Amino acid sequence: MSDDGFKADVPVIKEHSGQVQGFANRVKTAHGAAQTTLDSNAFGIFGQFLAMQCTAQGELTKSAIETGARALEAIKTALDETAAEYERTDQENSDFIKGVTVEFGK
């Protein structure tokens, strides 16, 4: 029989979760940097339409950055929950095996 299973390495999952949180923090920093505003007269009266277009595109960009940050935080949460579930399952199995050992006299 082949060994096609997989091994869940909880410390690696937790480490990856921390890395994802680091990325989320950097994306949040980028979002904060994108909060700058552009005055409608930045290009003079004649260029107001340019400033308005830049502002509109900036808002779309900020929204996309914010969505990315939220997605990374959701991934981090899922990784944390996965690691916790593996730990919980391992503990339950360990407790069960200890119970069987006690019941059958080691």
Jmol script that loads the backbone (N, CA, C; Angstrom):
load data "model"
ATOM      1  N   MET A   1       0.850  -1.177   0.000  1.00  0.00           N
ATOM      2  CA  MET A   1       0.000   0.000   0.000  1.00  0.00           C
ATOM      3  C   MET A   1       0.896   1.240   0.000  1.00  0.00           C
ATOM      4  N   SER A   2       0.564   2.182  -0.829  1.00  0.00           N
ATOM      5  CA  SER A   2       1.392   3.391  -0.922  1.00  0.00           C
ATOM      6  C   SER A   2       1.062   4.363   0.205  1.00  0.00           C
ATOM      7  N   ASP A   3       2.006   5.230   0.469  1.00  0.00           N
ATOM      8  CA  ASP A   3       1.842   6.237   1.522  1.00  0.00           C
ATOM      9  C   ASP A   3       1.521   7.579   0.860  1.00  0.00           C
ATOM     10  N   ASP A   4       0.282   7.721   0.374  1.00  0.00           N
ATOM     11  CA  ASP A   4      -0.127   8.931  -0.336  1.00  0.00           C
ATOM     12  C   ASP A   4      -0.769   9.960   0.581  1.00  0.00           C
ATOM     13  N   GLY A   5      -0.692   9.747   1.876  1.00  0.00           N
ATOM     14  CA  GLY A   5      -1.281  10.693   2.821  1.00  0.00           C
ATOM     15  C   GLY A   5      -0.459  11.963   2.903  1.00  0.00           C
ATOM     16  N   PHE A   6      -0.836  12.815   3.805  1.00  0.00           N
ATOM     17  CA  PHE A   6      -0.083  14.039   4.015  1.00  0.00           C
ATOM     18  C   PHE A   6       0.084  14.262   5.503  1.00  0.00           C
ATOM     19  N   LYS A   7       1.042  15.073   5.835  1.00  0.00           N
ATOM     20  CA  LYS A   7       1.308  15.385   7.231  1.00  0.00           C
ATOM     21  C   LYS A   7       1.045  16.869   7.430  1.00  0.00           C
ATOM     22  N   ALA A   8       0.231  17.189   8.381  1.00  0.00           N
ATOM     23  CA  ALA A   8      -0.033  18.585   8.723  1.00  0.00           C
ATOM     24  C   ALA A   8       1.004  19.019   9.746  1.00  0.00           C
ATOM     25  N   ASP A   9       1.830  19.962   9.366  1.00  0.00           N
ATOM     26  CA  ASP A   9       2.882  20.463  10.247  1.00  0.00           C
ATOM     27  C   ASP A   9       2.387  21.771  10.867  1.00  0.00           C
ATOM     28  N   VAL A  10       1.812  21.671  12.052  1.00  0.00           N
ATOM     29  CA  VAL A  10       1.170  22.820  12.706  1.00  0.00           C
ATOM     30  C   VAL A  10       2.124  23.997  12.882  1.00  0.00           C
ATOM     31  N   PRO A  11       3.354  23.793  13.334  1.00  0.00           N
ATOM     32  CA  PRO A  11       4.253  24.952  13.453  1.00  0.00           C
ATOM     33  C   PRO A  11       4.482  25.669  12.117  1.00  0.00           C
ATOM     34  N   VAL A  12       4.534  24.903  11.026  1.00  0.00           N
ATOM     35  CA  VAL A  12       4.713  25.518   9.709  1.00  0.00           C
ATOM     36  C   VAL A  12       3.463  26.314   9.331  1.00  0.00           C
ATOM     37  N   ILE A  13       2.290  25.775   9.639  1.00  0.00           N
ATOM     38  CA  ILE A  13       1.046  26.500   9.364  1.00  0.00           C
ATOM     39  C   ILE A  13       1.025  27.806  10.147  1.00  0.00           C
ATOM     40  N   LYS A  14       1.426  27.744  11.411  1.00  0.00           N
ATOM     41  CA  LYS A  14       1.450  28.957  12.238  1.00  0.00           C
ATOM     42  C   LYS A  14       2.467  29.967  11.707  1.00  0.00           C
ATOM     43  N   GLU A  15       3.614  29.467  11.276  1.00  0.00           N
ATOM     44  CA  GLU A  15       4.638  30.364  10.717  1.00  0.00           C
ATOM     45  C   GLU A  15       4.108  31.049   9.456  1.00  0.00           C
ATOM     46  N   HIS A  16       3.445  30.268   8.609  1.00  0.00           N
ATOM     47  CA  HIS A  16       2.874  30.829   7.385  1.00  0.00           C
ATOM     48  C   HIS A  16       1.807  31.870   7.714  1.00  0.00           C
ATOM     49  N   SER A  17       1.020  31.591   8.733  1.00  0.00           N
ATOM     50  CA  SER A  17       0.003  32.545   9.177  1.00  0.00           C
ATOM     51  C   SER A  17       0.647  33.877   9.559  1.00  0.00           C
ATOM     52  N   GLY A  18       1.759  33.812  10.267  1.00  0.00           N
ATOM     53  CA  GLY A  18       2.474  35.032  10.643  1.00  0.00           C
ATOM     54  C   GLY A  18       2.997  35.781   9.430  1.00  0.00           C
ATOM     55  N   GLN A  19       3.473  35.039   8.430  1.00  0.00           N
ATOM     56  CA  GLN A  19       3.950  35.678   7.204  1.00  0.00           C
ATOM     57  C   GLN A  19       2.804  36.364   6.471  1.00  0.00           C
ATOM     58  N   VAL A  20       1.660  35.698   6.410  1.00  0.00           N
ATOM     59  CA  VAL A  20       0.492  36.292   5.759  1.00  0.00           C
ATOM     60  C   VAL A  20       0.074  37.562   6.493  1.00  0.00           C
ATOM     61  N   GLN A  21       0.128  37.543   7.832  1.00  0.00           N
ATOM     62  CA  GLN A  21      -0.202  38.747   8.599  1.00  0.00           C
ATOM     63  C   GLN A  21       0.771  39.877   8.254  1.00  0.00           C
ATOM     64  N   GLY A  22       2.038  39.539   8.065  1.00  0.00           N
ATOM     65  CA  GLY A  22       3.024  40.544   7.658  1.00  0.00           C
ATOM     66  C   GLY A  22       2.670  41.172   6.320  1.00  0.00           C
ATOM     67  N   PHE A  23       2.232  40.341   5.370  1.00  0.00           N
ATOM     68  CA  PHE A  23       1.805  40.874   4.078  1.00  0.00           C
ATOM     69  C   PHE A  23       0.583  41.766   4.245  1.00  0.00           C
ATOM     70  N   ALA A  24      -0.364  41.325   5.068  1.00  0.00           N
ATOM     71  CA  ALA A  24      -1.572  42.126   5.308  1.00  0.00           C
ATOM     72  C   ALA A  24      -1.199  43.481   5.899  1.00  0.00           C
ATOM     73  N   ASN A  25      -0.266  43.488   6.823  1.00  0.00           N
ATOM     74  CA  ASN A  25       0.165  44.753   7.427  1.00  0.00           C
ATOM     75  C   ASN A  25       0.791  45.673   6.390  1.00  0.00           C
ATOM     76  N   ARG A  26       1.578  45.111   5.482  1.00  0.00           N
ATOM     77  CA  ARG A  26       2.195  45.935   4.436  1.00  0.00           C
ATOM     78  C   ARG A  26       1.147  46.494   3.481  1.00  0.00           C
ATOM     79  N   VAL A  27       0.144  45.678   3.166  1.00  0.00           N
ATOM     80  CA  VAL A  27      -0.917  46.156   2.283  1.00  0.00           C
ATOM     81  C   VAL A  27      -1.708  47.269   2.975  1.00  0.00           C
ATOM     82  N   LYS A  28      -1.941  47.124   4.285  1.00  0.00           N
ATOM     83  CA  LYS A  28      -2.623  48.192   5.033  1.00  0.00           C
ATOM     84  C   LYS A  28      -1.797  49.473   5.009  1.00  0.00           C
ATOM     85  N   THR A  29      -0.478  49.339   5.107  1.00  0.00           N
ATOM     86  CA  THR A  29       0.394  50.511   5.029  1.00  0.00           C
ATOM     87  C   THR A  29       0.260  51.177   3.661  1.00  0.00           C
ATOM     88  N   ALA A  30       0.200  50.365   2.616  1.00  0.00           N
ATOM     89  CA  ALA A  30       0.012  50.912   1.266  1.00  0.00           C
ATOM     90  C   ALA A  30      -1.330  51.625   1.162  1.00  0.00           C
ATOM     91  N   HIS A  31      -2.350  51.051   1.794  1.00  0.00           N
ATOM     92  CA  HIS A  31      -3.665  51.689   1.780  1.00  0.00           C
ATOM     93  C   HIS A  31      -3.604  53.037   2.482  1.00  0.00           C
ATOM     94  N   GLY A  32      -2.918  53.085   3.605  1.00  0.00           N
ATOM     95  CA  GLY A  32      -2.772  54.351   4.322  1.00  0.00           C
ATOM     96  C   GLY A  32      -2.033  55.385   3.487  1.00  0.00           C
ATOM     97  N   ALA A  33      -1.023  54.940   2.744  1.00  0.00           N
ATOM     98  CA  ALA A  33      -0.269  55.859   1.889  1.00  0.00           C
ATOM     99  C   ALA A  33      -1.121  56.359   0.730  1.00  0.00           C
ATOM    100  N   ALA A  34      -2.098  55.576   0.332  1.00  0.00           N
ATOM    101  CA  ALA A  34      -2.968  55.970  -0.780  1.00  0.00           C
ATOM    102  C   ALA A  34      -4.056  56.944  -0.343  1.00  0.00           C
ATOM    103  N   GLN A  35      -4.085  57.294   0.921  1.00  0.00           N
ATOM    104  CA  GLN A  35      -5.123  58.185   1.439  1.00  0.00           C
ATOM    105  C   GLN A  35      -4.890  59.651   1.071  1.00  0.00           C
ATOM    106  N   THR A  36      -3.791  59.943   0.398  1.00  0.00           N
ATOM    107  CA  THR A  36      -3.532  61.335   0.035  1.00  0.00           C
ATOM    108  C   THR A  36      -4.622  61.839  -0.896  1.00  0.00           C
ATOM    109  N   THR A  37      -4.903  63.105  -0.812  1.00  0.00           N
ATOM    110  CA  THR A  37      -5.955  63.688  -1.640  1.00  0.00           C
ATOM    111  C   THR A  37      -5.345  64.605  -2.683  1.00  0.00           C
ATOM    112  N   LEU A  38      -6.064  64.787  -3.746  1.00  0.00           N
ATOM    113  CA  LEU A  38      -5.634  65.644  -4.840  1.00  0.00           C
ATOM    114  C   LEU A  38      -6.662  66.756  -4.980  1.00  0.00           C
ATOM    115  N   ASP A  39      -6.208  67.957  -4.857  1.00  0.00           N
ATOM    116  CA  ASP A  39      -7.103  69.106  -4.991  1.00  0.00           C
ATOM    117  C   ASP A  39      -7.617  69.181  -6.423  1.00  0.00           C
ATOM    118  N   SER A  40      -8.867  69.568  -6.589  1.00  0.00           N
ATOM    119  CA  SER A  40      -9.454  69.640  -7.930  1.00  0.00           C
ATOM    120  C   SER A  40      -8.759  70.682  -8.802  1.00  0.00           C
ATOM    121  N   ASN A  41      -8.047  71.607  -8.207  1.00  0.00           N
ATOM    122  CA  ASN A  41      -7.315  72.622  -8.971  1.00  0.00           C
ATOM    123  C   ASN A  41      -5.825  72.300  -9.079  1.00  0.00           C
ATOM    124  N   ALA A  42      -5.451  71.057  -8.832  1.00  0.00           N
ATOM    125  CA  ALA A  42      -4.040  70.677  -8.850  1.00  0.00           C
ATOM    126  C   ALA A  42      -3.391  70.943 -10.210  1.00  0.00           C
ATOM    127  N   PHE A  43      -4.170  70.857 -11.272  1.00  0.00           N
ATOM    128  CA  PHE A  43      -3.645  71.090 -12.621  1.00  0.00           C
ATOM    129  C   PHE A  43      -4.190  72.394 -13.212  1.00  0.00           C
ATOM    130  N   GLY A  44      -4.644  73.272 -12.347  1.00  0.00           N
ATOM    131  CA  GLY A  44      -5.220  74.542 -12.803  1.00  0.00           C
ATOM    132  C   GLY A  44      -6.681  74.366 -13.166  1.00  0.00           C
ATOM    133  N   ILE A  45      -7.317  75.463 -13.466  1.00  0.00           N
ATOM    134  CA  ILE A  45      -8.754  75.418 -13.795  1.00  0.00           C
ATOM    135  C   ILE A  45      -8.986  74.590 -15.047  1.00  0.00           C
ATOM    136  N   PHE A  46      -8.132  74.754 -16.035  1.00  0.00           N
ATOM    137  CA  PHE A  46      -8.300  74.027 -17.284  1.00  0.00           C
ATOM    138  C   PHE A  46      -8.114  72.519 -17.093  1.00  0.00           C
ATOM    139  N   GLY A  47      -7.256  72.130 -16.167  1.00  0.00           N
ATOM    140  CA  GLY A  47      -6.963  70.715 -15.949  1.00  0.00           C
ATOM    141  C   GLY A  47      -7.792  70.061 -14.851  1.00  0.00           C
ATOM    142  N   GLN A  48      -8.901  70.698 -14.446  1.00  0.00           N
ATOM    143  CA  GLN A  48      -9.729  70.119 -13.376  1.00  0.00           C
ATOM    144  C   GLN A  48     -10.227  68.723 -13.723  1.00  0.00           C
ATOM    145  N   PHE A  49     -10.540  68.512 -14.996  1.00  0.00           N
ATOM    146  CA  PHE A  49     -11.035  67.186 -15.387  1.00  0.00           C
ATOM    147  C   PHE A  49      -9.969  66.116 -15.136  1.00  0.00           C
ATOM    148  N   LEU A  50      -8.695  66.483 -15.315  1.00  0.00           N
ATOM    149  CA  LEU A  50      -7.618  65.527 -15.030  1.00  0.00           C
ATOM    150  C   LEU A  50      -7.562  65.183 -13.548  1.00  0.00           C
ATOM    151  N   ALA A  51      -7.672  66.196 -12.717  1.00  0.00           N
ATOM    152  CA  ALA A  51      -7.641  65.968 -11.269  1.00  0.00           C
ATOM    153  C   ALA A  51      -8.812  65.096 -10.837  1.00  0.00           C
ATOM    154  N   MET A  52      -9.986  65.342 -11.414  1.00  0.00           N
ATOM    155  CA  MET A  52     -11.165  64.535 -11.054  1.00  0.00           C
ATOM    156  C   MET A  52     -10.966  63.082 -11.479  1.00  0.00           C
ATOM    157  N   GLN A  53     -10.382  62.862 -12.668  1.00  0.00           N
ATOM    158  CA  GLN A  53     -10.124  61.496 -13.127  1.00  0.00           C
ATOM    159  C   GLN A  53      -9.079  60.808 -12.239  1.00  0.00           C
ATOM    160  N   CYS A  54      -8.045  61.566 -11.876  1.00  0.00           N
ATOM    161  CA  CYS A  54      -7.019  61.003 -10.981  1.00  0.00           C
ATOM    162  C   CYS A  54      -7.626  60.623  -9.634  1.00  0.00           C
ATOM    163  N   THR A  55      -8.505  61.470  -9.120  1.00  0.00           N
ATOM    164  CA  THR A  55      -9.152  61.200  -7.838  1.00  0.00           C
ATOM    165  C   THR A  55     -10.024  59.947  -7.936  1.00  0.00           C
ATOM    166  N   ALA A  56     -10.786  59.843  -9.035  1.00  0.00           N
ATOM    167  CA  ALA A  56     -11.653  58.670  -9.219  1.00  0.00           C
ATOM    168  C   ALA A  56     -10.818  57.392  -9.312  1.00  0.00           C
ATOM    169  N   GLN A  57      -9.738  57.427 -10.080  1.00  0.00           N
ATOM    170  CA  GLN A  57      -8.874  56.250 -10.203  1.00  0.00           C
ATOM    171  C   GLN A  57      -8.198  55.927  -8.872  1.00  0.00           C
ATOM    172  N   GLY A  58      -7.849  56.968  -8.139  1.00  0.00           N
ATOM    173  CA  GLY A  58      -7.250  56.764  -6.819  1.00  0.00           C
ATOM    174  C   GLY A  58      -8.200  56.063  -5.868  1.00  0.00           C
ATOM    175  N   GLU A  59      -9.471  56.433  -5.918  1.00  0.00           N
ATOM    176  CA  GLU A  59     -10.475  55.781  -5.064  1.00  0.00           C
ATOM    177  C   GLU A  59     -10.627  54.311  -5.425  1.00  0.00           C
ATOM    178  N   LEU A  60     -10.619  54.013  -6.723  1.00  0.00           N
ATOM    179  CA  LEU A  60     -10.699  52.608  -7.148  1.00  0.00           C
ATOM    180  C   LEU A  60      -9.479  51.824  -6.662  1.00  0.00           C
ATOM    181  N   THR A  61      -8.329  52.451  -6.760  1.00  0.00           N
ATOM    182  CA  THR A  61      -7.100  51.797  -6.306  1.00  0.00           C
ATOM    183  C   THR A  61      -7.130  51.553  -4.802  1.00  0.00           C
ATOM    184  N   LYS A  62      -7.557  52.552  -4.046  1.00  0.00           N
ATOM    185  CA  LYS A  62      -7.644  52.388  -2.586  1.00  0.00           C
ATOM    186  C   LYS A  62      -8.601  51.268  -2.228  1.00  0.00           C
ATOM    187  N   SER A  63      -9.715  51.195  -2.950  1.00  0.00           N
ATOM    188  CA  SER A  63     -10.694  50.138  -2.684  1.00  0.00           C
ATOM    189  C   SER A  63     -10.090  48.760  -2.963  1.00  0.00           C
ATOM    190  N   ALA A  64      -9.348  48.650  -4.059  1.00  0.00           N
ATOM    191  CA  ALA A  64      -8.718  47.366  -4.395  1.00  0.00           C
ATOM    192  C   ALA A  64      -7.678  46.981  -3.345  1.00  0.00           C
ATOM    193  N   ILE A  65      -6.910  47.956  -2.886  1.00  0.00           N
ATOM    194  CA  ILE A  65      -5.898  47.677  -1.859  1.00  0.00           C
ATOM    195  C   ILE A  65      -6.570  47.223  -0.567  1.00  0.00           C
ATOM    196  N   GLU A  66      -7.656  47.894  -0.195  1.00  0.00           N
ATOM    197  CA  GLU A  66      -8.373  47.526   1.032  1.00  0.00           C
ATOM    198  C   GLU A  66      -8.945  46.115   0.922  1.00  0.00           C
ATOM    199  N   THR A  67      -9.482  45.779  -0.244  1.00  0.00           N
ATOM    200  CA  THR A  67     -10.017  44.437  -0.467  1.00  0.00           C
ATOM    201  C   THR A  67      -8.909  43.391  -0.341  1.00  0.00           C
ATOM    202  N   GLY A  68      -7.737  43.704  -0.877  1.00  0.00           N
ATOM    203  CA  GLY A  68      -6.598  42.789  -0.757  1.00  0.00           C
ATOM    204  C   GLY A  68      -6.192  42.575   0.688  1.00  0.00           C
ATOM    205  N   ALA A  69      -6.172  43.653   1.467  1.00  0.00           N
ATOM    206  CA  ALA A  69      -5.809  43.541   2.888  1.00  0.00           C
ATOM    207  C   ALA A  69      -6.815  42.672   3.628  1.00  0.00           C
ATOM    208  N   ARG A  70      -8.096  42.876   3.339  1.00  0.00           N
ATOM    209  CA  ARG A  70      -9.127  42.061   4.000  1.00  0.00           C
ATOM    210  C   ARG A  70      -8.998  40.591   3.609  1.00  0.00           C
ATOM    211  N   ALA A  71      -8.685  40.334   2.348  1.00  0.00           N
ATOM    212  CA  ALA A  71      -8.524  38.948   1.890  1.00  0.00           C
ATOM    213  C   ALA A  71      -7.348  38.279   2.603  1.00  0.00           C
ATOM    214  N   LEU A  72      -6.247  38.995   2.743  1.00  0.00           N
ATOM    215  CA  LEU A  72      -5.089  38.435   3.448  1.00  0.00           C
ATOM    216  C   LEU A  72      -5.413  38.160   4.910  1.00  0.00           C
ATOM    217  N   GLU A  73      -6.162  39.039   5.535  1.00  0.00           N
ATOM    218  CA  GLU A  73      -6.546  38.806   6.934  1.00  0.00           C
ATOM    219  C   GLU A  73      -7.464  37.595   7.052  1.00  0.00           C
ATOM    220  N   ALA A  74      -8.339  37.399   6.059  1.00  0.00           N
ATOM    221  CA  ALA A  74      -9.213  36.219   6.071  1.00  0.00           C
ATOM    222  C   ALA A  74      -8.388  34.939   5.919  1.00  0.00           C
ATOM    223  N   ILE A  75      -7.368  34.981   5.071  1.00  0.00           N
ATOM    224  CA  ILE A  75      -6.484  33.822   4.903  1.00  0.00           C
ATOM    225  C   ILE A  75      -5.754  33.532   6.204  1.00  0.00           C
ATOM    226  N   LYS A  76      -5.257  34.570   6.862  1.00  0.00           N
ATOM    227  CA  LYS A  76      -4.556  34.405   8.141  1.00  0.00           C
ATOM    228  C   LYS A  76      -5.476  33.759   9.172  1.00  0.00           C
ATOM    229  N   THR A  77      -6.709  34.238   9.246  1.00  0.00           N
ATOM    230  CA  THR A  77      -7.683  33.675  10.183  1.00  0.00           C
ATOM    231  C   THR A  77      -7.934  32.199   9.873  1.00  0.00           C
ATOM    232  N   ALA A  78      -8.082  31.873   8.589  1.00  0.00           N
ATOM    233  CA  ALA A  78      -8.316  30.477   8.197  1.00  0.00           C
ATOM    234  C   ALA A  78      -7.120  29.599   8.560  1.00  0.00           C
ATOM    235  N   LEU A  79      -5.916  30.110   8.368  1.00  0.00           N
ATOM    236  CA  LEU A  79      -4.722  29.344   8.743  1.00  0.00           C
ATOM    237  C   LEU A  79      -4.674  29.111  10.251  1.00  0.00           C
ATOM    238  N   ASP A  80      -4.983  30.152  11.028  1.00  0.00           N
ATOM    239  CA  ASP A  80      -5.001  30.005  12.490  1.00  0.00           C
ATOM    240  C   ASP A  80      -6.037  28.975  12.926  1.00  0.00           C
ATOM    241  N   GLU A  81      -7.211  29.031  12.308  1.00  0.00           N
ATOM    242  CA  GLU A  81      -8.271  28.076  12.654  1.00  0.00           C
ATOM    243  C   GLU A  81      -7.871  26.655  12.261  1.00  0.00           C
ATOM    244  N   THR A  82      -7.212  26.512  11.115  1.00  0.00           N
ATOM    245  CA  THR A  82      -6.756  25.194  10.670  1.00  0.00           C
ATOM    246  C   THR A  82      -5.734  24.617  11.644  1.00  0.00           C
ATOM    247  N   ALA A  83      -4.762  25.439  12.034  1.00  0.00           N
ATOM    248  CA  ALA A  83      -3.742  24.979  12.993  1.00  0.00           C
ATOM    249  C   ALA A  83      -4.392  24.579  14.314  1.00  0.00           C
ATOM    250  N   ALA A  84      -5.329  25.383  14.789  1.00  0.00           N
ATOM    251  CA  ALA A  84      -6.007  25.079  16.054  1.00  0.00           C
ATOM    252  C   ALA A  84      -6.803  23.779  15.941  1.00  0.00           C
ATOM    253  N   GLU A  85      -7.433  23.556  14.800  1.00  0.00           N
ATOM    254  CA  GLU A  85      -8.218  22.330  14.613  1.00  0.00           C
ATOM    255  C   GLU A  85      -7.311  21.101  14.585  1.00  0.00           C
ATOM    256  N   TYR A  86      -6.176  21.196  13.910  1.00  0.00           N
ATOM    257  CA  TYR A  86      -5.220  20.076  13.919  1.00  0.00           C
ATOM    258  C   TYR A  86      -4.740  19.795  15.340  1.00  0.00           C
ATOM    259  N   GLU A  87      -4.418  20.834  16.087  1.00  0.00           N
ATOM    260  CA  GLU A  87      -3.972  20.642  17.472  1.00  0.00           C
ATOM    261  C   GLU A  87      -5.066  20.011  18.323  1.00  0.00           C
ATOM    262  N   ARG A  88      -6.300  20.471  18.133  1.00  0.00           N
ATOM    263  CA  ARG A  88      -7.427  19.929  18.889  1.00  0.00           C
ATOM    264  C   ARG A  88      -7.631  18.447  18.548  1.00  0.00           C
ATOM    265  N   THR A  89      -7.568  18.123  17.267  1.00  0.00           N
ATOM    266  CA  THR A  89      -7.737  16.732  16.838  1.00  0.00           C
ATOM    267  C   THR A  89      -6.623  15.846  17.389  1.00  0.00           C
ATOM    268  N   ASP A  90      -5.394  16.336  17.322  1.00  0.00           N
ATOM    269  CA  ASP A  90      -4.268  15.571  17.884  1.00  0.00           C
ATOM    270  C   ASP A  90      -4.454  15.326  19.377  1.00  0.00           C
ATOM    271  N   GLN A  91      -4.896  16.333  20.101  1.00  0.00           N
ATOM    272  CA  GLN A  91      -5.098  16.190  21.542  1.00  0.00           C
ATOM    273  C   GLN A  91      -6.213  15.194  21.837  1.00  0.00           C
ATOM    274  N   GLU A  92      -7.314  15.269  21.086  1.00  0.00           N
ATOM    275  CA  GLU A  92      -8.418  14.327  21.288  1.00  0.00           C
ATOM    276  C   GLU A  92      -7.958  12.895  21.018  1.00  0.00           C
ATOM    277  N   ASN A  93      -7.199  12.702  19.940  1.00  0.00           N
ATOM    278  CA  ASN A  93      -6.701  11.357  19.626  1.00  0.00           C
ATOM    279  C   ASN A  93      -5.732  10.862  20.691  1.00  0.00           C
ATOM    280  N   SER A  94      -4.879  11.742  21.167  1.00  0.00           N
ATOM    281  CA  SER A  94      -3.935  11.381  22.228  1.00  0.00           C
ATOM    282  C   SER A  94      -4.681  10.980  23.496  1.00  0.00           C
ATOM    283  N   ASP A  95      -5.690  11.765  23.862  1.00  0.00           N
ATOM    284  CA  ASP A  95      -6.485  11.443  25.049  1.00  0.00           C
ATOM    285  C   ASP A  95      -7.188  10.097  24.894  1.00  0.00           C
ATOM    286  N   PHE A  96      -7.704   9.824  23.697  1.00  0.00           N
ATOM    287  CA  PHE A  96      -8.387   8.558  23.437  1.00  0.00           C
ATOM    288  C   PHE A  96      -7.417   7.388  23.587  1.00  0.00           C
ATOM    289  N   ILE A  97      -6.232   7.528  22.998  1.00  0.00           N
ATOM    290  CA  ILE A  97      -5.236   6.454  23.079  1.00  0.00           C
ATOM    291  C   ILE A  97      -4.802   6.229  24.521  1.00  0.00           C
ATOM    292  N   LYS A  98      -4.617   7.297  25.272  1.00  0.00           N
ATOM    293  CA  LYS A  98      -4.259   7.159  26.690  1.00  0.00           C
ATOM    294  C   LYS A  98      -5.368   6.436  27.453  1.00  0.00           C
ATOM    295  N   GLY A  99      -6.619   6.734  27.112  1.00  0.00           N
ATOM    296  CA  GLY A  99      -7.749   6.070  27.760  1.00  0.00           C
ATOM    297  C   GLY A  99      -7.774   4.589  27.458  1.00  0.00           C
ATOM    298  N   VAL A 100      -7.483   4.228  26.219  1.00  0.00           N
ATOM    299  CA  VAL A 100      -7.441   2.820  25.831  1.00  0.00           C
ATOM    300  C   VAL A 100      -6.300   2.121  26.564  1.00  0.00           C
ATOM    301  N   THR A 101      -5.162   2.765  26.657  1.00  0.00           N
ATOM    302  CA  THR A 101      -4.003   2.194  27.352  1.00  0.00           C
ATOM    303  C   THR A 101      -4.325   1.926  28.813  1.00  0.00           C
ATOM    304  N   VAL A 102      -4.968   2.883  29.467  1.00  0.00           N
ATOM    305  CA  VAL A 102      -5.330   2.716  30.882  1.00  0.00           C
ATOM    306  C   VAL A 102      -6.351   1.598  31.023  1.00  0.00           C
ATOM    307  N   GLU A 103      -7.323   1.565  30.125  1.00  0.00           N
ATOM    308  CA  GLU A 103      -8.393   0.582  30.210  1.00  0.00           C
ATOM    309  C   GLU A 103      -7.881  -0.841  30.000  1.00  0.00           C
ATOM    310  N   PHE A 104      -6.907  -1.018  29.121  1.00  0.00           N
ATOM    311  CA  PHE A 104      -6.398  -2.355  28.832  1.00  0.00           C
ATOM    312  C   PHE A 104      -5.087  -2.667  29.549  1.00  0.00           C
ATOM    313  N   GLY A 105      -4.710  -1.836  30.490  1.00  0.00           N
ATOM    314  CA  GLY A 105      -3.553  -2.135  31.335  1.00  0.00           C
ATOM    315  C   GLY A 105      -2.206  -1.955  30.664  1.00  0.00           C
ATOM    316  N   LYS A 106      -2.047  -0.934  29.906  1.00  0.00           N
ATOM    317  CA  LYS A 106      -0.769  -0.577  29.261  1.00  0.00           C
ATOM    318  C   LYS A 106      -0.376  -1.671  28.352  1.00  0.00           C
TER     319      LYS A 106
END
end "model"
wireframe off; spacefill off
backbone 0.3
color backbone group
